[in-house]
Amino acid sequence: STADTGEVLETWQPWAENVRAAIEPITGRERWADSQVLATSDALIRIRYRPGVTERMRVRHVQEVSGSPQVVAYFAIDAVIHVQTRGRELHLACTRYAAEGFRRGRST
């Protein structure tokens, strides 16, 4: 879509919701061991295998805390890693961003 000024606006559409995941920080050792994939990533998200996940997507993680407002984190997917688990699991190397309307630092 475009704004009144003619600027192209990027909008996000939900692709999959309520996906169970494990979100883990990536350590310096993991970055060094697999520098091609994890050099700029700061989180590894593990999900059940789901065809169609790409680096052009992002993850929106909503953490509900009892008695508090929701905490929402956004992750840009840097790499989709197909793990040797007989097609049961995907690992997503991601960079965390604070705001919903973030712009990626590199062209996609």
C-alpha positions in Angstrom: 0.0 0.0 0.0 1.0 3.7 -0.3 0.7 6.7 2.0 -0.8 10.0 1.0 2.7 11.2 0.1 3.3 8.3 -2.3 5.7 6.5 0.0 5.4 2.7 -0.1 4.2 1.4 3.2 5.3 -2.1 4.3 2.5 -4.0 6.1 2.7 -7.4 7.7 0.0 -10.0 7.5 -0.3 -13.0 10.0 0.9 -16.2 8.3 0.6 -18.6 11.3 -0.6 -17.8 14.8 -0.2 -19.5 18.2 2.9 -21.5 17.1 4.7 -23.1 20.1 8.3 -22.1 20.1 11.5 -22.0 22.2 13.4 -18.8 22.1 17.0 -18.9 23.2 19.8 -16.3 23.1 22.7 -17.1 20.8 26.0 -17.2 22.6 29.3 -15.9 21.3 30.6 -19.5 20.9 27.6 -20.4 18.7 28.2 -17.3 16.6 31.8 -18.2 16.1 31.1 -21.8 15.3 28.6 -21.0 12.5 29.6 -17.5 11.6 28.0 -17.6 8.2 24.5 -18.0 9.6 24.7 -16.6 13.1 27.0 -13.6 12.7 24.3 -10.9 13.1 21.7 -13.0 14.9 21.0 -12.7 18.6 18.3 -15.4 19.1 17.6 -18.9 18.0 13.9 -19.8 17.7 13.0 -23.5 17.6 9.6 -24.5 16.1 8.0 -27.6 14.7 8.6 -28.1 11.0 6.3 -25.9 9.0 6.8 -25.6 5.2 7.0 -22.2 3.7 8.9 -20.3 6.5 11.4 -17.9 4.8 13.8 -15.1 5.7 11.3 -12.6 4.4 9.1 -13.3 7.4 9.3 -12.2 11.0 8.2 -13.6 14.4 6.0 -11.7 16.8 6.3 -13.1 20.3 3.6 -12.1 22.8 4.5 -12.8 26.4 1.5 -12.6 28.7 2.4 -11.9 32.3 -0.3 -12.3 34.9 -1.5 -8.9 36.2 0.7 -6.9 33.7 0.4 -5.6 30.2 1.5 -7.9 27.4 5.2 -7.8 26.4 5.6 -8.0 22.7 9.0 -8.8 20.9 9.6 -8.8 17.2 12.3 -10.9 15.5 13.5 -10.6 11.9 14.4 -14.1 10.5 18.0 -14.0 9.3 18.1 -17.7 8.4 15.9 -20.8 8.3 17.9 -23.8 9.3 16.5 -27.3 8.5 17.7 -29.5 11.3 18.3 -33.2 10.8 15.3 -34.2 12.8 13.4 -36.1 10.1 11.5 -33.0 9.1 10.1 -32.4 12.6 11.9 -29.1 13.6 13.1 -25.8 12.2 15.6 -23.4 13.7 15.2 -19.7 13.0 18.3 -17.6 13.5 16.8 -14.1 14.3 17.6 -10.6 15.2 15.4 -9.0 17.9 13.8 -5.6 17.3 12.0 -3.4 19.9 9.2 -1.9 17.7 6.6 -3.3 15.4 7.4 -1.0 12.5 11.1 -1.8 12.3 13.0 -1.6 9.1 15.5 -4.3 8.2 19.1 -3.2 8.2 19.8 -5.0 4.9 17.9 -5.4 1.7 15.7 -8.5 1.3 
